[in-house]
Amino acid sequence: MTTTWTRRQLIDAALDNLGVLVLGQTTSDEMVAKVDVVLDPCMAELRVLDIVDVTAPSILGTPSPPTNGAFPVEFVLSLSDCLAWAAAPGFNLAGDPSLKVMSDQAEDTLRRLVRPSRTRRMLHVDHALRGENRRTTRGNFTQGT
């Protein structure tokens, strides 16, 4: 099982999400070129919006950016949804609400994939306020207790 997808595999997945291919139809060079043109700007947009940086070494676990357009396999489904939305105007699908919803959900998924494992700090209750440390009976003022 591969751990990365190539640029072409990501483009094919985006074309599949766009729904421009009939079952069994191969992609034409023109279709691939339309998606390939928006691939780099789409990835740059995701990076600038602080959603995901696919070239970040910390994400890939490598000391340098990926070579040959390798995309981590855990990101490709969401990346292909974002790419399909970015490429939609080239296929006269700019107003397709389902592509927009898929892109929004993909951005949310990408944010969750790259966030740290613990994003919330646990608040601790002071020992003096815990129930087991407090007296359960009322004190007697005359006896000083």
C-alpha positions as CSV (number, residue, x, y, z in Angstrom):
1,M,0.0,0.0,0.0
2,T,1.4,3.4,-1.0
3,T,1.7,6.2,1.5
4,T,1.6,9.0,-1.0
5,W,-0.4,9.8,-4.2
6,T,1.1,11.4,-7.3
7,R,0.0,14.6,-8.8
8,R,-1.8,12.8,-11.6
9,Q,-3.7,10.5,-9.1
10,L,-4.9,13.6,-7.2
11,I,-6.0,15.2,-10.5
12,D,-7.9,12.0,-11.5
13,A,-9.6,12.0,-8.1
14,A,-10.7,15.6,-8.6
15,L,-12.0,14.8,-12.0
16,D,-14.0,12.0,-10.5
17,N,-15.4,14.3,-7.9
18,L,-16.4,16.8,-10.6
19,G,-18.5,14.1,-12.3
20,V,-17.2,14.9,-15.7
21,L,-16.2,11.4,-16.6
22,V,-18.6,8.6,-17.6
23,L,-17.9,5.2,-16.2
24,G,-15.0,3.6,-18.1
25,Q,-14.1,6.9,-19.8
26,T,-10.4,7.9,-19.8
27,T,-9.3,11.4,-19.0
28,S,-8.3,13.6,-21.9
29,D,-5.2,15.8,-21.9
30,E,-7.5,18.9,-22.0
31,M,-9.3,17.8,-18.8
32,V,-6.1,17.0,-17.0
33,A,-4.7,20.4,-18.1
34,K,-7.7,22.3,-16.7
35,V,-7.3,20.8,-13.3
36,D,-3.5,20.9,-13.3
37,V,-3.5,24.6,-13.9
38,V,-5.4,25.2,-10.6
39,L,-3.6,22.6,-8.5
40,D,-0.7,24.7,-7.4
41,P,-2.8,27.8,-6.7
42,C,-5.3,25.7,-4.7
43,M,-2.5,24.2,-2.5
44,A,-1.0,27.6,-2.0
45,E,-4.4,29.0,-1.0
46,L,-4.8,26.2,1.6
47,R,-1.4,27.0,2.9
48,V,-2.1,30.8,3.2
49,L,-5.4,30.1,4.9
50,D,-3.5,28.0,7.5
51,I,-5.6,25.0,6.7
52,V,-2.9,22.6,5.6
53,D,0.6,22.9,4.1
54,V,1.2,19.8,2.0
55,T,4.9,20.8,1.6
56,A,5.5,21.0,5.4
57,P,8.2,18.6,6.5
58,S,6.4,18.2,9.9
59,I,3.3,16.8,8.1
60,L,5.2,14.5,5.8
61,G,7.7,13.3,8.3
62,T,10.5,14.1,5.9
63,P,13.3,16.6,6.2
64,S,12.4,18.3,2.9
65,P,9.3,19.1,0.8
66,P,7.9,16.2,-1.2
67,T,9.4,15.3,-4.5
68,N,7.5,14.5,-7.7
69,G,4.2,15.9,-6.3
70,A,3.8,13.3,-3.6
71,F,0.7,13.9,-1.4
72,P,0.2,12.1,1.9
73,V,-2.5,9.5,1.5
74,E,-4.4,10.7,4.5
75,F,-5.0,14.1,2.9
76,V,-5.9,13.1,-0.7
77,L,-9.6,12.7,-0.3
78,S,-10.1,16.1,1.2
79,L,-7.5,17.7,-1.2
80,S,-9.3,16.2,-4.2
81,D,-12.6,17.8,-2.9
82,C,-10.9,21.2,-2.6
83,L,-9.3,20.8,-5.9
84,A,-12.6,19.9,-7.6
85,W,-14.2,23.1,-6.3
86,A,-11.2,25.2,-7.5
87,A,-11.4,23.5,-10.9
88,A,-15.2,23.7,-11.2
89,P,-15.3,26.9,-13.3
90,G,-13.3,25.3,-16.0
91,F,-16.0,22.7,-16.4
92,N,-19.0,25.1,-16.2
93,L,-19.8,23.9,-12.6
94,A,-18.9,27.1,-10.7
95,G,-22.3,27.3,-9.1
96,D,-22.7,23.7,-8.1
97,P,-23.7,23.7,-4.4
98,S,-22.7,20.1,-3.8
99,L,-19.1,20.9,-4.8
100,K,-19.0,23.9,-2.5
101,V,-20.3,21.8,0.4
102,M,-17.7,19.1,-0.3
103,S,-15.0,21.7,-0.3
104,D,-16.1,23.2,3.0
105,Q,-16.3,19.8,4.6
106,A,-12.9,18.9,3.2
107,E,-11.3,22.1,4.6
108,D,-12.8,21.2,8.0
109,T,-11.4,17.7,7.8
110,L,-8.0,19.0,6.8
111,R,-8.0,21.3,9.8
112,R,-8.7,18.4,12.1
113,L,-6.1,16.2,10.5
114,V,-3.3,18.7,11.1
115,R,-4.2,20.0,14.5
116,P,-2.2,18.9,17.5
117,S,-3.3,15.8,19.4
118,R,-4.4,17.9,22.4
119,T,-5.7,21.3,21.6
120,R,-7.6,21.9,24.8
121,R,-5.9,22.3,28.2
122,M,-7.5,20.6,31.2
123,L,-8.4,23.0,33.9
124,H,-7.6,21.7,37.4
125,V,-9.8,22.4,40.4
126,D,-8.0,23.9,43.4
127,H,-7.6,21.4,46.3
128,A,-9.3,23.8,48.7
129,L,-12.4,23.7,46.6
130,R,-12.7,20.0,46.2
131,G,-15.6,18.4,48.1
132,E,-13.5,15.8,50.0
133,N,-11.3,18.5,51.6
134,R,-14.1,20.7,52.8
135,R,-15.9,20.2,56.1
136,T,-19.4,18.8,55.7
137,T,-20.6,20.1,59.1
138,R,-21.1,23.6,60.2
139,G,-18.7,25.0,62.8
140,N,-19.8,26.1,66.3
141,F,-19.0,29.8,67.0
142,T,-19.1,29.5,70.7
143,Q,-16.6,26.5,70.8
144,G,-14.3,28.0,68.1
145,T,-14.8,25.1,65.7
